[in-house]
Amino acid sequence: MTWEELENACGSCQKCALGATRTNCVFGTGSRNARLMFIGEAPGEKEDLSGVPFVGAAGKLLDRFLEAVDIPREDVYIANILKCRPPKNRDPLPAEEDACIGYLEEQIRLINPDIMVCLGRISAMRLIKPDFKITKEHGVWFSRDGRRICAVYHPSALLRDPHKKEDMLTDMKAIKAVLDGKE
């Protein structure tokens, strides 16, 4: 499947009820040749309105962490498991994840990143292991399909609990070290 075919299929998707309530399909953004891919759970209101992931307050915070470790946002690819916003930003339902995961899997196949970073526990539970504990396992590296994968706190969690920002910075420095081949 080509990028255009994938984006068109995703944009017209009605596999779950969220397809009928979205303003925009929030497909993904960034370099399609990225070595580093960030994966969140689902779009929020600002993302649904713009069609671009991580553009609201959480996205601006993610941008600050990327800048802090000298990773240009335009050099990474950012996507979510779900491409449509759940009502009131609730957690994705398993059936919604199941309906949408094929689009993400195809994005991963097309990009073929060396490193994937789950933003928050929901994407970590889907992509790393079902019993993933974000408070205990953030920053821990795993191997999946020949690539390195870890999870960090979701930026929205940092907005709710600023005490976790120090852990996030430590994790982002480690991601940068892996990206630079220093770890």
C-alpha positions in Angstrom: 0.0 0.0 0.0 1.3 3.5 -0.8 1.1 6.5 1.5 -1.7 8.0 -0.7 -3.7 4.8 -0.6 -3.2 4.4 3.1 -4.2 8.0 3.8 -7.3 7.8 1.6 -8.4 4.6 3.2 -7.9 6.0 6.7 -9.7 9.3 5.7 -12.8 7.4 4.5 -12.8 4.8 7.3 -16.0 3.8 9.0 -14.8 0.7 10.8 -16.0 2.0 14.1 -18.5 4.6 15.3 -15.8 7.3 15.7 -15.7 7.7 11.9 -19.1 9.3 12.0 -18.2 11.8 14.8 -14.8 13.0 13.7 -14.1 16.4 12.2 -10.9 15.2 10.6 -9.0 12.0 10.3 -5.8 12.6 12.3 -3.5 10.5 10.2 0.1 11.4 11.2 2.7 14.1 10.7 6.5 14.4 10.2 9.2 12.8 8.1 8.2 9.7 6.3 11.9 8.7 6.4 12.1 9.1 10.2 14.4 6.9 12.3 12.3 7.9 15.3 8.6 7.5 15.6 6.3 8.7 18.5 3.0 7.0 18.9 0.2 8.3 21.2 -3.2 6.9 21.9 -5.8 9.1 20.1 -6.4 12.7 18.9 -7.8 15.3 21.2 -10.1 18.2 20.3 -7.4 20.5 18.8 -6.1 17.5 16.7 -9.6 16.6 15.5 -10.1 20.2 14.4 -6.7 20.5 12.6 -6.2 17.0 11.4 -2.6 17.0 12.9 -1.5 15.0 15.9 -0.1 16.7 19.0 -0.9 20.3 18.3 -2.7 21.2 21.5 -1.2 21.9 24.9 0.3 18.4 25.2 1.8 18.7 21.7 3.4 22.1 22.6 4.9 20.4 25.7 6.2 17.5 23.6 7.8 20.1 21.2 9.6 21.6 24.2 11.0 18.3 25.2 12.1 17.5 21.7 13.9 20.9 21.5 15.5 20.3 24.9 17.3 17.3 23.6 17.9 18.7 20.1 15.6 16.4 18.2 13.9 18.5 15.4 10.1 17.7 15.3 10.3 17.7 11.5 12.8 14.8 11.7 10.4 12.5 13.5 7.1 11.0 12.7 4.2 11.3 15.1 1.0 9.3 15.0 -1.7 7.8 17.2 -3.2 4.4 17.5 -6.6 5.9 16.8 -7.0 8.3 13.9 -10.4 9.7 15.2 -11.1 11.5 18.5 -13.0 9.6 21.1 -15.9 11.6 22.7 -14.7 13.8 25.5 -11.1 12.5 25.1 -12.0 9.3 26.8 -9.6 6.4 26.6 -9.9 4.3 23.3 -12.1 1.3 23.6 -10.4 -2.1 22.7 -12.7 -2.5 19.7 -11.7 1.0 18.4 -8.0 0.1 18.8 -8.6 -3.1 16.9 -10.4 -1.3 14.1 -7.7 1.2 13.7 -4.4 -0.6 14.5 -3.9 -1.7 10.9 -3.4 1.9 9.7 -0.7 2.4 12.3 0.9 -0.9 11.5 1.0 0.1 7.8 2.5 3.5 8.8 5.2 1.7 10.7 5.9 -0.6 7.8 6.2 2.3 5.4 8.4 4.4 7.6 10.4 1.5 9.1 11.8 3.5 12.0 14.7 2.2 14.0 13.2 3.5 17.3 9.6 3.8 18.4 8.4 5.7 21.5 5.0 5.2 23.0 3.5 8.3 24.4 1.7 7.1 27.5 0.5 3.8 28.9 -2.3 3.1 26.4 0.0 2.9 23.4 2.6 1.1 25.5 0.0 -1.5 26.5 -0.9 -2.0 22.9 2.6 -1.9 21.4 4.9 -3.2 24.1 2.9 -5.5 26.5 -0.6 -5.6 27.8 0.4 -5.2 31.4 2.7 -2.3 30.9 3.0 0.0 34.0 4.0 3.5 32.9 5.2 4.7 36.3 7.5 1.7 36.7 8.6 1.0 33.1 8.8 4.4 31.4 12.2 4.7 29.8 12.8 0.9 29.8 13.9 -0.4 26.4 12.3 -3.4 24.6 13.0 -5.0 21.2 10.2 -5.5 18.7 10.6 -6.6 15.1 14.2 -5.6 15.0 13.6 -2.1 16.4 14.0 -0.6 19.8 10.9 0.6 21.6 10.2 2.3 24.9 7.5 4.4 26.5 7.5 7.8 28.2 4.8 9.7 30.0 2.1 11.1 27.8 2.6 14.9 27.7 -1.0 15.4 28.9 0.0 13.5 32.1 2.9 15.9 32.6 0.4 18.8 32.3 -1.6 17.2 35.2 1.4 16.3 37.2 4.5 18.5 36.6 6.6 16.5 39.0 7.0 13.9 36.3 8.7 16.3 33.9 12.1 15.5 35.3 11.6 11.8 34.5 10.4 12.8 31.0 13.6 14.8 30.4 15.7 11.9 31.6 13.9 9.5 29.2 14.1 12.0 26.3 17.9 12.3 26.8 18.1 8.5 26.7 16.1 8.5 23.5 18.4 11.0 22.0 21.4 8.9 23.0 19.9 5.8 21.3 19.1 7.9 18.2 22.7 9.1 18.1 24.1 5.6 18.6 25.5 6.4 22.0 23.5 3.7 23.9 
